[in-house]
Amino acid sequence: MEVFEEISPADFFYRNRDIAGFTNPTRAIYSAIRELVENSLDACDLYRIKPEIYLRISQISSRGEGPEVYRIRIRDNGIGVPPEAIPSAFGQVLYGSKYKLRQTRGTFGLGGKMALLYGQITTHSEAVIISSTGAKKIYEYHLRIDIQNNRPIVLKRAEHENADRWRGTIIEFSMEGDYTRAMPKVLEYLKQTAIVTPYADITFVDPRGRLYRFSGIDSAMPKPPTETLYHPHGVDVETLNRLIKSTRARTLEEFLKRHFQRIGDRTARAFLEYAKFNPKRDPKGLSPEEVVALANAMKGFDFLPPDASCLSPLGEELLEAGIRKELNPEFVSALTRRPSTYSGYPFIVEVGIAYGGGVQASGGITLYRFANKIPLLFDEASDVSWKVVNNLIDWRRYKVSPDMPVAVFVHICSTKIPYKTVGKEFIADRPEVEREILNAVREVARRLSLYLSKKEYAERERRKLDVFQKYLPKIAEFSAKLAGKEVPDIRPLLRRASRIEAA
Amino acid sequence: MEVFEEISPADFFYRNRDIAGFTNPTRAIYSAIRELVENSLDACDLYRIKPEIYLRISQISSRGEGPEVYRIRIRDNGIGVPPEAIPSAFGQVLYGSKYKLRQTRGTFGLGGKMALLYGQITTHSEAVIISSTGAKKIYEYHLRIDIQNNRPIVLKRAEHENADRWRGTIIEFSMEGDYTRAMPKVLEYLKQTAIVTPYADITFVDPRGRLYRFSGIDSAMPKPPTETLYHPHGVDVETLNRLIKSTRARTLEEFLKRHFQRIGDRTARAFLEYAKFNPKRDPKGLSPEEVVALANAMKGFDFLPPDASCLSPLGEELLEAGIRKELNPEFVSALTRRPSTYSGYPFIVEVGIAYGGGVQASGGITLYRFANKIPLLFDEASDVSWKVVNNLIDWRRYKVSPDMPVAVFVHICSTKIPYKTVGKEFIADRPEVEREILNAVREVARRLSLYLSKKEYAERERRKLDVFQKYLPKIAEFSAKLAGKEVPDIRPLLRRASRIEAA
């Protein structure tokens, strides 16, 4: 007979840490760094604080037989965590502030805890969390996670005076890892983060004490993302039931206007007529079948597309600045598309293209992928952008050949990125998303093509002029001799030729 | 200020159903079918019951504006679910019988519930579960899932007499889906399932009433997988702590022998000496630091590799039979490698190769991937087998060119398949796994190469004989005439030539 048992979510993710990116010591240290950096950036960005992040990894003397153990410390100047929320926010899986409709880097509320959990199961060490929201006190917690029960265990708690009104969060813990092998990916990750967050100051001290500094450019930060209401196309029966359960609206009309975006007086009435519901009905009085009918009608009715003002794209200027800052290319161009929508979620695609300079030829297009301002470094070939860049675009049409140093940057921001894994590595090929990326890449490819044409033309003209400059004096001399005349001054002629070229 | 909240695991997977394969109506219906079929096969295989599975999908009249709704019914003759476990087993996420060290198709205890959950959020319909363990009663439950609290809601419960002592489980529920678009993948999935479970009878009735029947071959079933103890290389501090918490062993020596495989009297003593622990110590008296030291020592000590007798590979004969049954190739060969191990988990790689017949030329090697007897159909390019077959093997060395109809089959079985996603689509490239696959594919490729050589030789000889047959009579006649003699009987000569060829 089969024995049945229940496991906690912490236990689930502990058993299946592979799926959150904690596969082996190399990948684990990369994932831990990434998740912590992203949480820190979120804690700043969401409140338009210019991020200043300090990350230090030090090797704890290897204990003989075992694998290498590292101490990780990260400090940010973000909004801070309220003291009462600290234990659960860091010691309980599926507890957090990110379970809402808002564009954030983190979406699963899982990554940071997985890092601490991995540290605990490999070193049994406790995590130290120090945080302040900028009020009078700084709070310090020493935590461990009770994995079987998914609860934080507070081992020590202290309060410190906050004379300077410091605000931010410090996390420190130990974990097994293989930094040496993870290093290339970690550095690439930080570099790409600097591209897509060009306004952030990131300092990284590696286990050998080498300091990497990514300085933020002096620029206005993008408008932070805001929480938003559901779009009627983005709800299912479950969501609808939850809203009905919690609403204070007394009529269907009021219910729709209060809990959904893009529904005002007129739309509410038009929709309810279309769906054949009495606007005065109490939403709590709907039968299960009526809720299903309402949900289906919502999908069928032609509402205005989701409002994208809640999103926080980087903007063309910042994206170009980020690319310039880290790659210093010969040519760069960025494009922010107008908002679009899939399944009731708004999204914005931004792309950049860069040529030459620090961009290396790689036998093809080098693809940089970003989602909600985080770089995606693994499983490239499964990503929708890879499909667009490698299968759907004929680069010859844009005068781009595989031996050229060309990089394409794709950034998608949305209240819900259609990731295919908890590890946040690649994006599903929703048709709407694919189409937006395709159109955007085509446009910047056209711009690059124009630049390359101009460059080619200039090159051709330069070569022509070279020929002129080489032979014209000789021809002049020869014909002059032949005609028995004096050699003419050909400099005005050459000047004219180069002027034509420069025009 | 950030607002923090807790969500239930059901809520987590509801919000992130993409990661379990429920991305869109097409993918959802494919995933639902797949998860249900796999649960049914597990319910048979684990008890060496020859699986008889009946699956029916019927379209419920489309409700006007909304998408298509299907009714799914699956029936198996498996072990059945005890009545008291039915509500949670089908209505509570992270509750199940698969959270142990055993080779099963399901590993996350998630898929079947996700199918019901998806049905509920798209149609609000209840799920009907009918099951019996073959005792006097058949139990019928009508269920819904309370997603916010991750608890089953029993809407109806009934008991029926079980005069025939029927044993098995029936699941019936409705869900939105796009069967038309999912159809090719669904049929491919069932066909590949028939390859890797050649002893199973699977009947499928599609929404148009078309019946697909995959008949099981008459053969002994493979020995079922069994639950196993941890191998010392496969534990971390958390596992060790749990075992210490629950053990009744009074000494470390006893503790090791009781809870781990490959540790007998001698090994226990040798290891404890190596790890510098007194064998008589009470495991419950270890300090946290000592537990860490013990866990690390376990990783460093040279134990015998994990015992693979708990695994249930298909075997060369059955794999060949499965390939023959569904593809009827001209040549087929299968190989089951000896057990190997990664991170303390035993695994066995089996591969097959097939040529011609029903195998189609595809411009390369057609790759069939299986893990614990389930086919993997998506994200092929991210799988370790794809890497082996497409990047690591030089097929020209085996006389295989891209225009040939060649298929490679890779099956991995293990107590823990290193999946990279909850959707169970592709396997991480652990070096140990990669090496096993590479060696196995090389071996069967050699066999194919030998077959192709023989075939080529035979072909060459046949052509030679053709030439003989065509010209020899003429030469004989001509020379006879020339010599003024009678035309000799050349048939014995031709016979001899063809005999040489046949040898």
Interface residues (C-beta under 8 A of the other chain):
Chain A: M1 E2 V3 F4 E5 E6 I7 S8 P9 D11 F12 Y14 R15 N16 D18 I19 T23 N24 L46 R63 G64 E65 G66 P67 I79 V81 P82 A85 S88 A89 Q92 L94 Y95 G96 S97 Y99 T107 F108 G109 Q120 I121 T122 T123 H124 T133 I147 Q148 D236 V237 E238 R242 P288 E289 V291 V292 A293 N296 A297 K299 G300 D379 A381 S382 P418 Y419 K420 T421 V422 G423 A428 R430
Chain B: M1 E2 V3 F4 E5 E6 I7 S8 P9 D11 F12 Y14 R15 N16 D18 I19 T23 N24 L46 R63 G64 E65 G66 P67 I79 V81 P82 A85 S88 A89 Q92 L94 Y95 G96 S97 Y99 T107 F108 G109 Q120 I121 T122 T123 H124 T133 I147 Q148 D236 V237 E238 T239 R242 P288 E289 V291 V292 A293 N296 A297 K299 G300 D379 A381 S382 P418 Y419 K420 T421 V422 G423 A428 R430
